[in-house]
Amino acid sequence: MTLQPPSRAPVVPKVIAKMLAKLGNGVWWPTLSPDEVIRRYIDDSDVPGDWDAVGIQPTEIEDTAIAYLRRYRSAYVSIAFSFVAS
């Protein structure tokens, strides 16, 4: 996983983005489809849910991601494989 810099594309209203996507369907190279525009504007971070019913406690990704991402670093050394002085 690598750090992607923020997009430098201008932020446009959804209606204009959908219109541009429809116009882009006429070209032969890959462009955003109107469906992709709709999906990019979906914000599901505030969706209410009954997390207690399924036994899940939501946390921020910053708190837990580093533990998983360290496994994929090239300099990561597992404790099980560390050298023991004899």
N, CA, C and O of each residue as an XYZ file, in Angstrom:
344
protein
N       0.842     -1.153      0.000
C       0.000      0.000      0.000
C       0.898      1.231      0.000
O       1.833      1.321      0.797
N       0.621      2.166     -0.881
C       1.422      3.375     -0.955
C       0.553      4.590     -0.708
O      -0.662      4.558     -0.900
N       1.192      5.650     -0.283
C       0.486      6.894     -0.046
C       0.201      7.564     -1.379
O       1.123      7.870     -2.136
N      -1.061      7.790     -1.665
C      -1.462      8.479     -2.876
C      -1.690      9.947     -2.532
O      -2.452     10.245     -1.612
N      -1.051     10.867     -3.242
C      -1.295     12.273     -2.947
C      -2.734     12.638     -3.302
O      -3.337     12.006     -4.169
N      -3.284     13.648     -2.644
C      -4.657     14.049     -2.952
C      -4.792     14.460     -4.414
O      -3.856     14.985     -5.016
N      -5.948     14.218     -4.958
C      -6.200     14.558     -6.351
C      -6.171     16.072     -6.537
O      -6.651     16.824     -5.689
N      -5.606     16.500     -7.647
C      -5.564     17.929     -7.951
C      -6.688     18.319     -8.899
O      -6.741     19.448     -9.389
N      -7.584     17.377     -9.150
C      -8.722     17.663    -10.024
C      -9.665     18.634     -9.324
O      -9.862     18.547     -8.112
N     -10.244     19.553    -10.079
C     -11.163     20.507     -9.440
C     -12.432     19.810     -8.962
O     -12.905     18.856     -9.580
N     -12.964     20.295     -7.869
C     -14.207     19.758     -7.332
C     -15.355     20.459     -8.048
O     -15.453     21.686     -8.041
N     -16.214     19.663     -8.662
C     -17.354     20.232     -9.395
C     -18.638     19.662     -8.809
O     -18.623     18.585     -8.214
N     -19.747     20.373     -8.973
C     -21.021     19.849     -8.497
C     -21.387     18.551     -9.216
O     -20.963     18.317    -10.348
N     -22.165     17.725     -8.557
C     -22.527     16.419     -9.079
C     -23.238     16.515    -10.426
O     -22.991     15.697    -11.313
N     -24.111     17.495    -10.588
C     -24.865     17.638    -11.838
C     -23.916     17.902    -13.012
O     -24.078     17.327    -14.088
N     -22.940     18.762    -12.800
C     -21.972     19.083    -13.865
C     -21.084     17.878    -14.138
O     -20.770     17.595    -15.294
N     -20.673     17.165    -13.094
C     -19.832     15.983    -13.286
C     -20.566     14.909    -14.078
O     -19.972     14.261    -14.939
N     -21.863     14.711    -13.793
C     -22.648     13.732    -14.545
C     -22.791     14.143    -16.009
O     -22.727     13.302    -16.906
N     -22.981     15.428    -16.242
C     -23.111     15.927    -17.612
C     -21.797     15.708    -18.383
O     -21.821     15.279    -19.536
N     -20.677     15.997    -17.761
C     -19.386     15.790    -18.406
C     -19.123     14.305    -18.649
O     -18.516     13.937    -19.655
N     -19.578     13.455    -17.734
C     -19.401     12.012    -17.914
C     -20.226     11.506    -19.094
O     -19.777     10.636    -19.841
N     -21.428     12.050    -19.262
C     -22.264     11.654    -20.409
C     -21.627     12.107    -21.717
O     -21.678     11.391    -22.718
N     -21.034     13.282    -21.710
C     -20.340     13.760    -22.912
C     -19.099     12.920    -23.190
O     -18.725     12.720    -24.345
N     -18.466     12.432    -22.133
C     -17.259     11.630    -22.284
C     -17.518     10.228    -22.811
O     -16.572      9.540    -23.195
N     -18.760      9.786    -22.840
C     -19.071      8.454    -23.353
C     -18.842      8.352    -24.859
O     -18.751      7.247    -25.393
N     -18.750      9.476    -25.545
C     -18.583      9.450    -26.998
C     -17.146      9.245    -27.462
O     -16.913      9.003    -28.646
N     -16.190      9.336    -26.559
C     -14.789      9.187    -26.966
C     -14.367      7.727    -26.809
O     -15.005      6.966    -26.081
N     -13.311      7.350    -27.481
C     -12.888      5.946    -27.460
C     -12.003      5.601    -26.271
O     -11.875      4.421    -25.942
N     -11.390      6.575    -25.614
C     -10.520      6.264    -24.489
C     -11.365      6.178    -23.202
O     -12.464      6.729    -23.140
N     -10.850      5.494    -22.196
C     -11.630      5.299    -20.968
C     -11.852      6.612    -20.220
O     -10.910      7.366    -19.980
N     -13.078      6.871    -19.864
C     -13.447      8.035    -19.061
C     -14.405      7.590    -17.966
O     -14.823      6.433    -17.927
N     -14.746      8.506    -17.089
C     -15.711      8.196    -16.040
C     -17.101      8.032    -16.642
O     -17.510      8.809    -17.505
N     -17.809      7.034    -16.186
C     -19.197      6.862    -16.611
C     -20.089      7.621    -15.637
O     -19.663      7.927    -14.524
N     -21.316      7.927    -16.039
C     -22.229      8.595    -15.101
C     -22.447      7.785    -13.814
O     -22.619      8.364    -12.742
N     -22.440      6.464    -13.918
C     -22.594      5.628    -12.725
C     -21.413      5.799    -11.771
O     -21.600      5.833    -10.554
N     -20.205      5.907    -12.312
C     -19.028      6.122    -11.465
C     -19.085      7.473    -10.764
O     -18.640      7.607     -9.624
N     -19.630      8.465    -11.444
C     -19.769      9.788    -10.824
C     -20.710      9.697     -9.627
O     -20.419     10.241     -8.561
N     -21.832      9.015     -9.802
C     -22.780      8.861     -8.697
C     -22.122      8.140     -7.530
O     -22.307      8.530     -6.377
N     -21.362      7.098     -7.816
C     -20.701      6.337     -6.752
C     -19.639      7.151     -6.035
O     -19.430      6.962     -4.837
N     -18.967      8.047     -6.732
C     -17.944      8.875     -6.081
C     -18.538      9.901     -5.133
O     -17.854     10.377     -4.227
N     -19.793     10.246     -5.328
C     -20.443     11.226     -4.466
C     -21.171     10.583     -3.296
O     -21.748     11.300     -2.479
N     -21.167      9.262     -3.184
C     -21.815      8.586     -2.066
C     -20.947      8.735     -0.826
O     -19.751      8.448     -0.853
N     -21.553      9.179      0.244
C     -20.846      9.316      1.513
C     -21.545      8.430      2.530
O     -22.595      8.796      3.059
N     -20.973      7.276      2.803
C     -21.612      6.343      3.712
C     -20.992      6.365      5.111
O     -21.176      5.427      5.886
N     -20.275      7.413      5.427
C     -19.646      7.461      6.746
C     -20.660      7.738      7.853
O     -20.396      7.416      9.011
N     -21.804      8.321      7.532
C     -22.803      8.644      8.548
C     -24.007      7.716      8.508
O     -25.078      8.070      9.002
N     -23.844      6.538      7.929
C     -24.947      5.595      7.855
C     -25.195      5.012      9.239
O     -24.291      4.445      9.852
N     -26.423      5.154      9.729
C     -26.694      4.580     11.044
C     -26.738      3.060     10.974
O     -27.218      2.488      9.995
N     -26.246      2.430     11.991
C     -26.258      0.974     12.027
C     -26.330      0.477     13.458
O     -25.924      1.174     14.388
N     -26.834     -0.701     13.625
C     -26.931     -1.292     14.945
C     -25.729     -2.208     15.147
O     -25.838     -3.429     15.037
N     -24.577     -1.597     15.444
C     -23.336     -2.353     15.566
C     -23.374     -3.297     16.757
O     -22.747     -4.355     16.722
N     -24.095     -2.937     17.808
C     -24.159     -3.797     18.991
C     -24.881     -5.110     18.692
O     -24.594     -6.127     19.324
N     -25.809     -5.099     17.741
C     -26.562     -6.310     17.410
C     -25.656     -7.380     16.803
O     -25.929     -8.573     16.938
N     -24.575     -6.958     16.133
C     -23.663     -7.925     15.520
C     -22.346     -8.039     16.272
O     -21.451     -8.768     15.845
N     -22.217     -7.328     17.385
C     -21.033     -7.456     18.227
C     -19.789     -6.783     17.669
O     -18.677     -7.269     17.869
N     -19.968     -5.669     16.971
C     -18.832     -4.955     16.379
C     -18.726     -3.581     17.017
O     -19.724     -2.878     17.179
N     -17.505     -3.207     17.375
C     -17.238     -1.874     17.895
C     -16.437     -1.117     16.845
O     -15.246     -1.389     16.687
N     -17.044     -0.174     16.117
C     -16.309      0.550     15.071
C     -15.192      1.417     15.666
O     -15.353      2.011     16.732
N     -14.060      1.479     14.957
C     -12.932      2.319     15.368
C     -12.438      3.098     14.161
O     -12.801      2.799     13.023
N     -11.623      4.081     14.416
C     -11.009      4.850     13.336
C      -9.928      3.999     12.687
O      -9.244      3.239     13.371
N      -9.770      4.117     11.396
C      -8.796      3.289     10.674
C      -7.363      3.643     11.062
O      -6.479      2.787     11.024
N      -7.131      4.899     11.435
C      -5.780      5.305     11.820
C      -5.294      4.548     13.046
O      -4.092      4.349     13.221
N      -6.232      4.122     13.903
C      -5.857      3.432     15.129
C      -5.440      1.981     14.883
O      -4.653      1.434     15.655
N      -5.944      1.354     13.836
C      -5.689     -0.067     13.627
C      -4.896     -0.390     12.369
O      -4.353     -1.490     12.264
N      -4.811      0.514     11.424
C      -4.186      0.200     10.133
C      -2.698     -0.098     10.247
O      -2.202     -0.976      9.542
N      -1.973      0.602     11.107
C      -0.530      0.438     11.164
C      -0.137     -0.982     11.564
O       0.888     -1.488     11.108
N      -0.936     -1.630     12.408
C      -0.619     -2.995     12.820
C      -0.671     -3.948     11.630
O       0.124     -4.885     11.557
N      -1.583     -3.727     10.713
C      -1.694     -4.592      9.543
C      -0.692     -4.211      8.454
O      -0.134     -5.086      7.791
N      -0.465     -2.929      8.270
C       0.428     -2.486      7.205
C       1.889     -2.780      7.498
O       2.676     -2.924      6.563
N       2.276     -2.873      8.755
C       3.665     -3.177      9.098
C       4.090     -4.536      8.562
O       5.270     -4.743      8.274
N       3.162     -5.455      8.424
C       3.493     -6.793      7.931
C       3.995     -6.762      6.494
O       4.711     -7.668      6.068
N       3.631     -5.739      5.751
C       4.000     -5.659      4.343
C       5.211     -4.763      4.098
O       5.621     -4.591      2.950
N       5.781     -4.200      5.133
C       6.987     -3.398      4.972
C       8.185     -4.309      4.758
O       8.248     -5.401      5.323
N       9.124     -3.871      3.954
C      10.286     -4.709      3.661
C      11.208     -4.843      4.871
O      11.932     -5.833      4.975
N      11.202     -3.887      5.776
C      12.089     -3.932      6.930
C      11.426     -4.576      8.144
O      12.013     -4.594      9.226
N      10.235     -5.095      7.986
C       9.515     -5.695      9.104
C      10.146     -7.031      9.486
O      10.391     -7.878      8.626
N      10.407     -7.213     10.772
C      10.965     -8.457     11.280
C      10.019     -8.970     12.347
O       9.730     -8.274     13.320
N       9.543    -10.174     12.164
C       8.637    -10.760     13.120
C       9.423    -11.175     14.359
O      10.596    -11.538     14.264
N       8.777    -11.121     15.515
C       9.430    -11.505     16.762
C       9.783    -13.005     16.732
O      10.779    -13.414     17.329
N       8.998    -13.797     16.065
C       9.250    -15.232     16.003
C      10.547    -15.541     15.260
O      11.152    -16.585     15.502
N      10.981    -14.675     14.377
C      12.178    -14.897     13.593
C      13.378    -14.084     14.075
O      14.407    -14.050     13.400
N      13.262    -13.429     15.233
C      14.397    -12.657     15.721
C      15.481    -13.600     16.230
O      15.204    -14.731     16.631
N      16.701    -13.122     16.208
C      17.832    -13.960     16.608
C      17.958    -13.963     18.125
O      17.778    -12.941     18.787
N      18.267    -15.122     18.648
C      18.447    -15.280     20.081
C      19.938    -15.492     20.336
O      20.563    -16.360     19.726
N      20.496    -14.700     21.234
C      21.924    -14.838     21.564
C      22.138    -16.141     22.323
O      21.408    -16.454     23.263
N      23.140    -16.887     21.906
C      23.382    -18.172     22.570
C      24.641    -18.138     23.387
O      24.997    -19.136     24.013
